[in-house]
Amino acid sequence: MKLNMTIISDYLDSQDIKRKQTNRPFSFYLESVEVCTGERFRESCLYIADAEDLPDVPEAENSISLICIGKLPEIYRQIPCEYLCVEEGTDITRLFQKAAEIFRRFQDIEVRILRCLVDHAPMNEIGRILFEVLENPVSFATPVFRIMMYVPGKKNHDKNFSLAENAYLPEDEYMVVVSDPEYKETLKKKIPGIFSEKMYGFRKIYYNIFHRQEYLGRLVADEVYRPCRESDLSFLMLISDYVKMAYLDICPVNLGETKEFDHMVKALTVSERPYLDVYDSILRSYGWEKSDTYLYVYLSSFSENNRHSRLAEHMLYLHRILDSNYTFVHGNHIHLILRYPSGKNKKIYEILESFAGRHDFYIGCSGWFSDFEKVGMYYHQAVIAFETGNQTDSTERVYLFEKYILEYMVRTACLKHNKEFYIAPPLAALMDYDKKHGTELLYTLKICLENSGRAVIAQEILHVHRTTYLYRIKRIEEITGWQLSDYRTRLYLMLVFEMIDT
């Protein structure tokens, strides 16, 4: 585990520390501890040195992390350096051993947390590990939700740490609470904070998080604020991804009351299985009906920042800003099913557009549908809308299936055979005629089709007289043998021109 100077300083004997400067705890992290030999300093190491053994002019590209025995030379205070000065005469070997023990202790904690994740251990198990090193209740925020942790009764002598009389947990239990994004600004000012016994809803919070598995609602830290140790916050910053992964694994954010709903949705979509009669009652248990109006949304990101654990956070956020929905992560993509009256679709697209721009996503939307039995088909529509739309126009963020269905049909046909395969002999003859005579009959035909044969508009685009335009149309029909008034002829030609353009 990579540590930092705030953690190191808190776990050394405080009476020995005479001076310190560790005001940048999150700038970078330390991977090892070494005794200074006078050579070039490396940013990722914590160096221990006697003041007399320090080089006169230290060479370092970035900041130095240093434990100095004795008075730190003045030159070191003029360069980027975080340091601890300890009592003169301190045994450098003993100091090195102490620092190494700190590293080993936290590495052991990291291994134990990873083992909990692998074993899908209860969140309380992770809490017990964390609070072996955390002195105070602490909280930290992610871009999407806030995680607060505290241990009831750990500070029995301080009433601010005691539980209310009707508390639901015994004193040796631990708790993890998730709050909503609107407190992000508050957290910037009050990270970390502690919670008074006046914080309402203990019982409700417990019920929601561990039984209903829902968003917990508004949580307020009333009247009490005291900063915890810097090392506690530093440690949580280091292991925050593990805690988020554990929480999202143990308390999934979809609103399904039962696992049957999860299995039903995934069976009908990614597993492509048929709809079963039993699914009617499962839908109704969720408050949905098979004949309601739905939209399938497929969200994908090419950003390295949106790893699987972050996808779960985004899923939680979408869950909160959109009413009546179901979300899940599969194959590093977010799947979202919305139930809405179709009249609201413009507002929904605006919300999705805003979300995609802020969080670096591209979104494919199926057509609206009113038969949940066919949700698997609309899942494919959403995926097709994303893939085709992103290939066609990567500047857009939200792709609607209805807008890109023609491009998909054309691309699918071109993947099966090359474009020449679809050019019929009469069309090939027209191309040859243009090539031999330097005419523009093929282009004239394309403009004619694009404007539904309306001569006035077509001749303006071509910049020719009406007589010239009509003569060209006549020559086209003579060379090809086609009648452009025939619907199937026009349909074939429009599809071929789409292939040529693609």
C-alpha positions as CSV (number, residue, x, y, z in Angstrom):
1,M,0.0,0.0,0.0
2,K,1.2,3.5,-0.8
3,L,1.3,5.7,2.3
4,N,1.9,9.4,2.9
5,M,3.6,11.6,5.5
6,T,0.5,12.4,7.5
7,I,0.0,8.7,8.3
8,I,3.7,8.2,9.1
9,S,3.8,11.2,11.4
10,D,0.7,10.2,13.3
11,Y,2.1,6.8,14.0
12,L,5.5,7.9,15.3
13,D,6.1,8.9,18.9
14,S,4.7,12.4,19.0
15,Q,7.0,13.5,21.9
16,D,10.0,12.9,19.8
17,I,8.8,15.1,16.9
18,K,10.2,18.6,17.3
19,R,9.1,20.2,14.0
20,K,7.1,19.1,11.0
21,Q,5.7,20.2,7.7
22,T,3.2,17.8,6.1
23,N,0.8,20.2,4.5
24,R,0.3,18.3,1.2
25,P,-1.0,14.9,2.3
26,F,-2.6,14.0,-1.1
27,S,0.1,15.3,-3.5
28,F,1.7,11.9,-3.9
29,Y,2.2,8.7,-2.0
30,L,5.2,6.8,-0.6
31,E,6.0,3.2,-1.7
32,S,9.0,2.5,0.6
33,V,11.2,3.8,3.4
34,E,15.0,4.2,3.0
35,V,18.0,5.5,4.9
36,C,19.5,8.5,3.1
37,T,22.9,7.7,1.5
38,G,23.5,11.1,0.1
39,E,22.4,10.0,-3.4
40,R,19.6,11.5,-5.5
41,F,16.2,11.5,-3.8
42,R,13.3,9.7,-5.3
43,E,9.8,11.2,-5.0
44,S,8.1,7.9,-4.1
45,C,10.4,7.1,-1.1
46,L,10.5,8.3,2.5
47,Y,14.1,9.0,3.5
48,I,15.4,8.9,7.1
49,A,18.7,10.8,7.6
50,D,20.8,12.4,10.3
51,A,21.0,16.2,9.6
52,E,24.8,15.9,9.4
53,D,24.6,13.3,6.6
54,L,22.2,15.2,4.3
55,P,23.7,16.4,1.0
56,D,24.4,20.1,0.8
57,V,22.4,20.7,-2.3
58,P,19.6,18.0,-2.6
59,E,18.8,16.9,-6.1
60,A,15.1,16.1,-6.7
61,E,12.7,16.6,-9.5
62,N,9.7,16.9,-7.2
63,S,9.0,17.1,-3.5
64,I,11.2,15.3,-1.0
65,S,9.7,13.3,2.0
66,L,12.2,13.3,4.8
67,I,12.5,12.3,8.5
68,C,15.4,14.3,9.8
69,I,17.3,13.5,13.0
70,G,18.2,16.9,14.4
71,K,17.7,20.4,13.0
72,L,16.7,20.5,9.3
73,P,19.2,22.6,7.2
74,E,17.8,25.9,6.1
75,I,18.3,25.0,2.4
76,Y,15.8,22.2,2.7
77,R,13.1,24.7,3.7
78,Q,13.6,26.5,0.4
79,I,12.8,23.6,-1.8
80,P,9.6,21.5,-2.0
81,C,10.1,19.3,1.0
82,E,7.7,17.7,3.6
83,Y,9.5,16.7,6.7
84,L,9.5,15.6,10.3
85,C,12.3,16.7,12.6
86,V,12.9,14.3,15.5
87,E,15.1,14.6,18.6
88,E,18.9,14.7,18.2
89,G,20.6,11.5,19.1
90,T,17.6,9.3,18.0
91,D,18.8,5.9,16.9
92,I,18.5,5.9,13.1
93,T,18.1,2.1,13.0
94,R,15.2,2.2,15.5
95,L,13.5,5.0,13.5
96,F,13.8,3.0,10.3
97,Q,12.4,0.0,11.9
98,K,9.4,2.0,13.3
99,A,8.7,3.5,9.9
100,A,9.0,0.0,8.2
101,E,6.5,-1.4,10.8
102,I,4.0,1.3,9.8
103,F,4.3,0.3,6.2
104,R,3.9,-3.4,7.0
105,R,0.9,-2.7,9.2
106,F,-1.0,-0.9,6.5
107,Q,0.0,-3.4,3.8
108,D,-1.5,-6.1,6.0
109,I,-4.7,-4.1,6.4
110,E,-4.9,-3.7,2.6
111,V,-4.5,-7.5,2.2
112,R,-7.3,-8.1,4.7
113,I,-9.7,-5.7,2.9
114,L,-8.9,-7.3,-0.4
115,R,-9.7,-10.7,1.1
116,C,-13.0,-9.4,2.3
117,L,-13.8,-8.2,-1.2
118,V,-12.9,-11.6,-2.7
119,D,-15.0,-13.4,-0.1
120,H,-17.9,-10.9,-0.4
121,A,-17.7,-10.4,3.4
122,P,-20.3,-8.2,5.1
123,M,-19.6,-4.5,5.3
124,N,-19.3,-4.8,9.1
125,E,-16.2,-6.9,8.6
126,I,-14.5,-4.2,6.5
127,G,-15.7,-1.7,9.2
128,R,-13.9,-3.6,11.9
129,I,-10.7,-3.6,9.9
130,L,-10.9,0.1,9.2
131,F,-11.6,1.1,12.8
132,E,-8.5,-0.6,14.0
133,V,-6.7,2.4,12.6
134,L,-9.3,5.2,12.5
135,E,-9.5,7.2,15.7
136,N,-12.6,9.3,15.0
137,P,-15.8,8.9,12.9
138,V,-14.9,10.1,9.4
139,S,-16.6,10.8,6.1
140,F,-15.4,11.2,2.6
141,A,-17.1,12.0,-0.8
142,T,-16.9,10.6,-4.3
143,P,-18.2,12.5,-7.4
144,V,-21.5,10.8,-7.0
145,F,-22.2,9.8,-3.4
146,R,-20.9,10.4,0.1
147,I,-19.7,7.6,2.4
148,M,-19.8,8.2,6.2
149,M,-18.3,5.9,8.7
150,Y,-18.5,5.9,12.4
151,V,-18.2,3.5,15.3
152,P,-20.9,4.1,18.0
153,G,-19.6,4.1,21.5
154,K,-15.9,4.3,20.7
155,K,-15.7,7.7,22.4
156,N,-17.9,6.9,25.5
157,H,-16.5,9.9,27.4
158,D,-17.6,12.3,24.6
159,K,-21.4,12.7,24.4
160,N,-21.1,13.7,20.7
161,F,-20.0,10.1,19.9
162,S,-22.8,8.4,21.9
163,L,-25.9,7.0,20.3
164,A,-29.4,8.2,20.9
165,E,-31.5,6.2,23.4
166,N,-33.5,4.5,20.7
167,A,-30.4,3.5,18.7
168,Y,-30.7,0.3,16.7
169,L,-27.1,-0.9,16.9
170,P,-25.2,-2.4,19.8
171,E,-22.1,-0.5,20.7
172,D,-19.7,-2.9,19.0
173,E,-21.3,-2.6,15.6
174,Y,-20.1,-0.4,12.7
175,M,-22.0,1.4,10.0
176,V,-21.5,2.7,6.5
177,V,-24.0,5.3,5.3
178,V,-24.4,6.7,1.8
179,S,-25.8,10.2,1.3
180,D,-26.7,12.1,-1.9
181,P,-24.7,14.4,-4.3
182,E,-26.3,17.7,-3.2
183,Y,-24.1,17.6,-0.1
184,K,-20.9,17.6,-2.2
185,E,-20.3,21.3,-1.5
186,T,-20.9,20.8,2.2
187,L,-18.4,18.0,2.3
188,K,-15.7,20.2,0.8
189,K,-16.0,22.4,3.8
190,K,-16.7,19.8,6.4
191,I,-14.6,16.8,5.5
192,P,-14.2,15.0,7.7
193,G,-17.1,15.6,10.1
194,I,-18.7,13.8,13.0
195,F,-22.3,13.3,13.8
196,S,-24.1,14.2,17.0
197,E,-26.7,12.1,18.8
198,K,-29.3,14.5,17.3
199,M,-28.9,13.1,13.8
200,Y,-32.3,11.8,13.1
201,G,-33.5,8.5,11.6
202,F,-31.0,5.9,13.0
203,R,-33.5,3.1,12.7
204,K,-34.8,4.2,9.3
205,I,-31.2,4.5,8.0
206,Y,-30.4,1.0,9.0
207,Y,-33.6,-0.4,7.5
208,N,-33.1,1.3,4.2
209,I,-29.4,0.5,3.7
210,F,-29.4,-3.1,4.9
211,H,-32.9,-4.3,4.1
212,R,-34.5,-2.2,1.3
213,Q,-31.2,-1.5,-0.3
214,E,-32.4,2.0,-1.3
215,Y,-31.0,5.5,-1.3
216,L,-30.9,6.6,2.3
217,G,-32.3,10.1,2.1
218,R,-31.1,13.3,3.6
219,L,-28.6,13.0,6.4
220,V,-27.6,16.0,8.5
221,A,-24.7,16.5,10.9
222,D,-26.3,18.8,13.5
223,E,-24.4,21.4,15.4
224,V,-21.3,19.3,15.9
225,Y,-18.1,19.6,13.9
226,R,-14.6,18.5,14.8
227,P,-11.8,17.6,12.5
228,C,-10.5,14.1,12.8
229,R,-6.8,13.3,12.5
230,E,-5.3,14.0,9.1
231,S,-4.0,10.4,9.0
232,D,-7.5,9.0,9.2
233,L,-8.6,11.0,6.2
234,S,-5.4,10.1,4.3
235,F,-6.0,6.5,5.0
236,L,-9.6,6.6,3.8
237,M,-8.4,8.4,0.6
238,L,-6.1,5.5,0.0
239,I,-8.7,2.7,0.5
240,S,-11.8,4.6,-0.7
241,D,-12.1,2.6,-3.9
242,Y,-12.1,-0.7,-1.9
243,V,-14.8,0.6,0.4
244,K,-16.9,1.8,-2.6
245,M,-16.5,-1.6,-4.3
246,A,-17.5,-3.4,-1.2
247,Y,-20.6,-1.2,-0.6
248,L,-21.8,-1.4,-4.2
249,D,-21.3,-5.2,-4.2
250,I,-23.1,-5.7,-0.9
251,C,-25.9,-3.1,-1.4
252,P,-26.7,-3.0,-5.1
253,V,-28.4,0.2,-6.1
254,N,-31.2,-1.1,-8.3
255,L,-34.6,-0.8,-6.8
256,G,-35.7,-4.4,-7.5
257,E,-37.4,-5.8,-4.4
258,T,-36.2,-9.3,-5.2
259,K,-33.5,-11.0,-7.1
260,E,-36.2,-12.4,-9.4
261,F,-36.5,-9.0,-11.0
262,D,-32.8,-8.8,-11.6
263,H,-32.8,-12.3,-13.2
264,M,-35.8,-11.5,-15.3
265,V,-34.3,-8.4,-16.9
266,K,-30.9,-9.9,-17.6
267,A,-32.6,-13.1,-19.0
268,L,-34.7,-11.1,-21.4
269,T,-31.9,-8.8,-22.5
270,V,-28.3,-9.9,-22.4
271,S,-29.2,-13.6,-22.3
272,E,-31.8,-13.3,-25.0
273,R,-34.3,-15.7,-23.4
274,P,-38.0,-15.8,-24.1
275,Y,-40.6,-14.1,-21.9
276,L,-42.3,-16.3,-19.3
277,D,-45.8,-16.0,-17.9
278,V,-44.3,-15.7,-14.4
279,Y,-42.7,-12.4,-15.3
280,D,-46.1,-10.7,-15.2
281,S,-46.3,-10.9,-11.5
282,I,-42.6,-10.0,-11.0
283,L,-43.2,-6.8,-13.0
284,R,-46.3,-5.9,-10.9
285,S,-44.2,-6.4,-7.7
286,Y,-42.0,-3.6,-9.1
287,G,-45.0,-1.4,-9.8
288,W,-44.8,-1.9,-13.5
289,E,-47.2,-3.5,-16.1
290,K,-46.2,-5.3,-19.3
291,S,-48.2,-2.7,-21.3
292,D,-46.6,0.4,-19.8
293,T,-44.5,2.6,-22.0
294,Y,-40.7,2.0,-21.8
295,L,-37.4,3.2,-23.2
296,Y,-34.2,1.1,-23.2
297,V,-31.0,3.2,-22.8
298,Y,-27.4,1.9,-23.3
299,L,-24.6,4.0,-21.9
300,S,-21.0,3.5,-22.8
301,S,-17.8,5.4,-22.1
302,F,-14.3,5.3,-23.7
303,S,-12.8,7.1,-20.7
304,E,-10.3,5.3,-18.4
305,N,-11.9,7.2,-15.5
306,N,-15.1,5.2,-15.9
307,R,-13.9,1.9,-14.6
308,H,-16.4,-0.7,-13.3
309,S,-16.5,0.8,-9.7
310,R,-17.2,4.2,-11.2
311,L,-19.9,2.8,-13.4
312,A,-21.8,1.7,-10.3
313,E,-21.6,5.2,-8.9
314,H,-22.9,6.7,-12.2
315,M,-25.7,4.0,-12.1
316,L,-26.6,5.2,-8.6
317,Y,-26.7,8.8,-9.8
318,L,-29.0,8.0,-12.8
319,H,-31.2,6.1,-10.4
320,R,-31.8,9.3,-8.4
321,I,-32.3,11.8,-11.2
322,L,-34.7,9.7,-13.3
323,D,-38.0,8.4,-11.9
324,S,-39.3,4.9,-12.3
325,N,-36.3,3.1,-13.7
326,Y,-34.2,0.0,-13.4
327,T,-30.4,0.0,-14.0
328,F,-27.6,-2.5,-14.1
329,V,-24.0,-2.8,-15.2
330,H,-23.0,-5.5,-17.7
331,G,-19.8,-5.8,-19.8
332,N,-18.5,-2.3,-18.6
333,H,-21.7,-0.6,-19.9
334,I,-24.7,0.8,-18.0
335,H,-28.1,-0.5,-19.0
336,L,-31.1,1.6,-18.1
337,I,-34.8,0.9,-18.5
338,L,-37.2,3.8,-18.1
339,R,-40.9,3.7,-17.7
340,Y,-42.5,7.0,-18.8
341,P,-45.4,8.3,-20.8
342,S,-44.0,8.9,-24.3
343,G,-45.0,12.6,-24.0
344,K,-42.2,13.2,-21.6
345,N,-39.5,11.9,-24.0
346,K,-38.0,15.3,-24.9
347,K,-37.3,16.1,-21.2
348,I,-35.7,12.6,-20.7
349,Y,-33.4,13.1,-23.7
350,E,-32.3,16.5,-22.3
351,I,-31.4,14.9,-19.0
352,L,-29.5,12.1,-20.7
353,E,-27.7,14.6,-22.9
354,S,-26.6,16.6,-19.9
355,F,-25.5,13.5,-18.0
356,A,-23.5,12.3,-21.0
357,G,-21.6,15.6,-21.4
358,R,-20.8,15.9,-17.7
359,H,-19.6,12.3,-17.2
360,D,-18.1,11.5,-20.6
361,F,-20.6,9.0,-21.8
362,Y,-22.2,8.1,-25.2
363,I,-25.8,6.9,-25.1
364,G,-27.9,4.8,-27.4
365,C,-31.7,4.9,-27.0
366,S,-34.2,2.4,-28.4
367,G,-37.6,3.4,-29.7
368,W,-40.4,3.8,-27.2
369,F,-42.2,0.5,-26.7
370,S,-45.3,-0.7,-24.9
371,D,-44.8,-4.4,-24.5
372,F,-42.2,-5.5,-21.9
373,E,-42.2,-8.9,-23.5
374,K,-40.1,-7.5,-26.3
375,V,-37.6,-5.7,-24.1
376,G,-34.8,-7.9,-25.6
377,M,-35.4,-6.5,-29.1
378,Y,-35.3,-2.9,-27.8
379,Y,-32.1,-3.7,-25.9
380,H,-30.5,-4.5,-29.3
381,Q,-32.0,-1.3,-30.7
382,A,-30.3,0.8,-28.0
383,V,-26.9,-1.0,-28.6
384,I,-27.3,-0.5,-32.4
385,A,-28.2,3.2,-31.9
386,F,-25.0,3.7,-29.9
387,E,-22.7,1.8,-32.2
388,T,-24.0,3.2,-35.4
389,G,-24.5,6.7,-34.1
390,N,-21.0,6.9,-32.7
391,Q,-19.4,5.7,-35.9
392,T,-21.5,8.2,-37.9
393,D,-21.1,11.2,-35.7
394,S,-18.8,11.1,-32.7
395,T,-19.6,14.7,-31.8
396,E,-23.1,13.7,-30.6
397,R,-23.7,12.2,-27.2
398,V,-27.2,10.7,-27.4
399,Y,-28.1,8.5,-30.4
400,L,-31.8,7.7,-31.1
401,F,-32.5,4.4,-32.9
402,E,-35.1,6.1,-35.1
403,K,-32.4,8.5,-36.4
404,Y,-29.8,5.8,-37.2
405,I,-31.8,2.8,-38.4
406,L,-31.2,3.6,-42.0
407,E,-27.4,3.9,-41.5
408,Y,-27.5,0.6,-39.6
409,M,-29.3,-1.2,-42.5
410,V,-26.9,0.2,-45.0
411,R,-23.8,-0.6,-42.9
412,T,-25.1,-4.2,-42.3
413,A,-25.6,-4.7,-46.0
414,C,-22.1,-3.3,-46.8
415,L,-20.5,-5.7,-44.2
416,K,-22.0,-8.7,-46.0
417,H,-20.9,-7.6,-49.5
418,N,-18.9,-4.8,-51.0
419,K,-20.8,-1.9,-52.5
420,E,-20.3,-3.0,-56.1
421,F,-22.3,-6.1,-55.3
422,Y,-25.5,-4.1,-55.0
423,I,-25.0,-2.1,-58.3
424,A,-27.5,-3.5,-60.8
425,P,-26.5,-3.6,-64.6
426,P,-28.7,-0.7,-65.6
427,L,-27.1,1.6,-62.9
428,A,-23.6,0.4,-64.0
429,A,-24.5,1.3,-67.5
430,L,-25.4,4.9,-66.4
431,M,-22.1,5.2,-64.6
432,D,-20.2,4.1,-67.7
433,Y,-22.1,6.6,-69.8
434,D,-21.1,9.4,-67.5
435,K,-17.5,8.3,-67.6
436,K,-17.4,8.1,-71.4
437,H,-19.2,11.3,-72.2
438,G,-18.4,13.5,-69.2
439,T,-22.0,14.0,-68.2
440,E,-23.6,14.2,-64.8
441,L,-26.6,11.9,-65.2
442,L,-25.8,9.9,-62.0
443,Y,-25.6,13.1,-59.9
444,T,-28.8,14.4,-61.5
445,L,-30.6,11.1,-60.6
446,K,-29.4,11.4,-57.0
447,I,-30.7,15.0,-56.7
448,C,-34.0,14.0,-58.3
449,L,-34.5,11.2,-55.7
450,E,-33.5,13.4,-52.8
451,N,-36.1,16.0,-53.8
452,S,-38.9,13.5,-54.6
453,G,-38.7,14.3,-58.3
454,R,-39.7,18.0,-57.8
455,A,-38.2,19.6,-60.9
456,V,-38.2,23.2,-59.6
457,I,-36.1,22.4,-56.6
458,A,-33.8,19.9,-58.4
459,Q,-33.0,22.3,-61.3
460,E,-32.1,25.1,-58.8
461,I,-29.7,22.8,-57.0
462,L,-28.2,21.7,-60.4
463,H,-28.1,25.2,-61.7
464,V,-29.6,24.2,-65.1
465,H,-32.6,25.2,-67.1
466,R,-35.9,23.2,-66.7
467,T,-35.6,21.9,-70.3
468,T,-32.0,20.6,-69.6
469,Y,-33.2,18.9,-66.3
470,L,-36.1,17.2,-68.0
471,Y,-33.9,16.1,-70.9
472,R,-31.4,14.5,-68.4
473,I,-34.2,12.6,-66.7
474,K,-35.4,11.3,-70.1
475,R,-31.9,10.1,-71.0
476,I,-31.5,8.4,-67.6
477,E,-34.7,6.4,-68.3
478,E,-33.6,5.5,-71.8
479,I,-30.1,4.3,-70.7
480,T,-31.3,2.3,-67.7
481,G,-34.7,1.2,-69.0
482,W,-36.2,2.2,-65.7
483,Q,-39.3,4.3,-65.0
484,L,-38.5,6.7,-62.2
485,S,-42.1,6.9,-61.3
486,D,-41.9,3.2,-60.1
487,Y,-41.8,3.0,-56.2
488,R,-39.5,0.0,-56.0
489,T,-37.1,1.5,-58.5
490,R,-36.8,4.7,-56.5
491,L,-36.5,2.7,-53.2
492,Y,-33.6,0.6,-54.6
493,L,-31.8,3.6,-56.0
494,M,-32.1,5.5,-52.7
495,L,-30.6,2.6,-50.8
496,V,-27.8,2.3,-53.3
497,F,-27.0,6.0,-53.0
498,E,-26.9,5.7,-49.2
499,M,-24.4,2.8,-49.6
500,I,-22.2,4.9,-52.0
501,D,-22.2,7.8,-49.6
502,T,-21.4,5.6,-46.6
